[in-house]
Amino acid sequence: MRILIVDDSPMVRRFYRASMEGDDLVFEEAANGLEALEKSLRRPFDLLLVDINMPLMDGFCFMREVRQREELCHTPAIIISTEAEQQDVEGAFQAGANFYLTKPMRPEVLRVYARLLAKEEDHVGQ
Amino acid sequence: MLDSDLLHSSSLEIQELLESASNALLAVEDTTAGEQPDVDELFRALHTMKGLLGWCEAPALVQATHAAEDLVDACRAGELVLTTPMIDLIFETLDEVSRGAEVLLTGAAPGEEFTPRCADLTKRLRAQLGEEVPEVAAAAAEVTVWWFELLDEERREAFADEQEERGEPLWAGRYVPAAECFFSGEDPVATVRAVPGLCWFAVSPRSPWPDQEEVGAFDPYTCNLQFHFLTWGDPRDAWPGGPVSAEATLELHALTRDELLCTSGAWTEETVDRDVHMRRLLEAQLVVLSHAESWPGRVASVAVTLKRILHNADLPGRPEAIDEAATDAIEAGDGAPMVAVIRAMLNGRPVGLDEASDVAPDEAPHAPPPTEEAPSVIPITAAPSAASEPPQKLAPVPSASPRGSKAAPRSPSGGNGHSPVLKVEQARIDQLMDIVGELVVAKNSLPYLAERAEGEFQSRKMAREIKAQHAIINRIAEDLQNAVMRVRMVPMSNAFGRFPRMVRDIAHRLGKQARLVMQGEDTEADKNIVEGITDPLVHLIRNSLDHGLETPEVRLAAGKPAEGRILLKATHIDDQVVLEISDDGAGIDLEVVARKALAKEMITEAELQSMSEAQVMRLLFAPGFSTNSEVSELSGRGVGMDVVNTMVMRASGELEVDSVKGEGTTIRITLPLSMAVTQVLLIETANETFGVPLSVVRETVRVPPDEIHVIKHQEAMILRDRLLPLYRLRKVLGMEECAVEDDGAHPNAGEAVLVVEAGGQTFGLIVDRFHAGLDLIVKPMQGVMSSYPLYSGTALLGDGRVLLVLNIKELLHACHVPQDRRHPAPSRRAGGGRGLASVA
């Protein structure tokens, strides 16, 4: 399964990878929404982990773009951000995310979600 | 808890963010009044910083950063304008985070010591927003940190029950007696035991007890204890003999029942039970379907999500049923079919069998689905706990392609996507450099070997072959040297980075207006040189601000703009880096300098008469000289120009001052690109060999004795129509009594004169003999020898001898001081010179 990690912090991206490592996942990273969109359009991913606050294109905007494009729209996406205020949670779902997580989270928690949302063909973590 | 490796990397990233936040903040401050400042960059930096700090388990810092972020956010939303006090506060927050980052760098989490300052910062930041932080809430974080480690669950429950019975709050306190309390007769244990209503207390060390090796350094008379206690009722009301001294600290916090019963400290323990998360995920899909935007894509993504959950969680049902429901939902523009599927999954019923019964008639499309509880998209604020298995192997972070991200300054790992970057520990490169140094020295022994082959073993052929081999090794060694030196090159911006902030802060404190203009930050030099020059630059910039720039009123009266300008410029000239610090301030008043030197009896009136302006300026560098009568808080500190000069010299640099009274001062520092290899010319005087850096040598000439004239007791010669003062090196070094060895090779060639240039002056040094030029690793003088300024360092010759390398600038200085004057410095130098020469 190919996962795209979209966050402007290399450290955060590294943390996600480290959290989910060992599950035979392939990671790609993008530092902002625009880069993420470009990468997705080149070859769609199976799961998107998306930060909200990023330069150039924020996570909400990226999610909207994804949901509007036929070739990408079905991709499950989790918005992961430090914002815990209700309006951000609402905004995330409105933009089309399938779930909302708040940083920081335990690595195992992220792993649980990655396993629940693993592509059917991949017998990941079973 | 993250492992220390991750903490370390977080710290590095936080430091990068701090820098960009600091720059962004300075930019905000520079925005002209009335214009809307661009705070996006600042906001993003604070935001990401907060996120990282959260992972590093630094709740106090998170609070403060969050408050700063909110303040900036309010500015972003146009709700307020960032005033100078607000900017100061944000700077303070950045400072605090910077301290935290330093702790993180060691692989530890920033501990309790950050709590009080951060709580205070948070309060002040929130106050700017018109918010109030309740005292108790501010203290909560610190109490929860330690509280649960000390009491087991049973005890906590018992206390919670008792609290309910009594109906009065249970107070948790931390008492830290003054470190000197044993001397003031305080018994901290007795103090704590006297707390009214005390029901529990524990003693722990403030800092860890020393281990066996360090036990000798431990002072048993210093109190290293802290007390945590629980008491019924506020102990401040009645506490006989309460905190005895002002240095003691007492923190109190009224515990709520929730706090008492909370089982896992500051962080809510997040379960890893898959089913819990599965339910949350499923419930979230209901929320997803409650929005109408991009409906087909939305439904499709929910369908994929549901199918995967169905498969991965082994739920009963047909995945095709989900696809069918999705098609229906998209066509009808109604989420009901999907909602039915989700309900079935939540209730453990098979999907796609009896879905009809699940569609409640009242479920309107796109309306928030009625669930028993609020959708469980509760923000998960669990920290990676210590119990969690730490990520063992860490995948390297591949550089993200910075395509189209020019607007945002990226961190090194993110920004250098095009050329792969390898981060190497400095120690490894230093080691490489040392080995290269040894190679250069070893290589230098080959010409000696060739000489011996020819002289001692009479094999001219062998000598030739050795020389040929030497040429090859020489070339390779040079290439290697250059390659390693390039690795060590860093831009000057590494040293300049902190200056804008420093200038701002100091100018504020002095009530002056100053603008720092930096040029040539990209100029590269050896890392050690850049690092070595940072401190002198700090002092020089402080000097410019403190002594150079005038107050706005004075400046306006002198017809200058109110805002002073400090220019920091770095340029490459040949193989040297020239740094210039110039200000448009008051300049240096040479008369004041001269008067001060007279008053301090550093010079006599007669000497002053014969001194040139440049020589008077040099007095600034004399030890103990400071033009400011009172030592100011900033540039004073007992650090005068002499110390700065020494520091610059230690970094192998030269310092020059140029000043026009009323117009400003320019200080020029000339630095070598690299300290690694110096080209040295060997000379001989009084049977000793010395080295002179080739960079100061202009030429070597032989002068017949009758062409040397004596003008006012000073030997001199005419060289191409210019009068060149001459100094005899053996005299300067105090080696006159050594017998002059007859220079047999050139009986009538005349005196060997080395024409050198230093400190803007050209002069001749009469030596006994010239030898070859060599590439040498010159090491600075160490230990007791470092007090002889006439020598800039030592180098190892190919035949194993130690060479003393002369510091021509200091030598010139020594030449200028009349030999008959009762001044301790030159005589000591001269004496030292002889002693060292014999060592060599």
Interface residues (C-beta under 8 A of the other chain):
Chain A: D8 S9 P10 M11 V12 R13 R14 F15 R17 A18 S19 E21 F27 E29 A30 A31 N32 L34 E35 E38 N53 M54 P55 L56 R64 V66 R67 Q68 R69 E70 L72 C73 H74 T75 P76 A77 T82 A84 V89 F93 Q94 A95 G96 A97 N98 F99 Y100 L101 T102 K103 P104 M105 R106 P107 E108 V109 V112 Y113 R115 L116 L117 A118 K119 E120 V124 G125 Q126
Chain B: L2 L6 S9 S10 E13 D40 F43 R44 H47 T48 K50 G51 L52 G54 W55 E270 V272 R274 H277 M278 R280 L281 A284 Q285 V287 V288 S290 H291 E293 S294 P296 G297 R298 A300 S301 V302 A303 V304 T305 K307 R308 I309 H311 N312 A313 P319 V377 P379 I380 T381 A382 A383 P384 S385 S388 E389 P391 Q392 K393 L394 A395 V397 P398 A400 S401 P402 R403 G404 S405 A407 A408 R410 S411 S413 G414
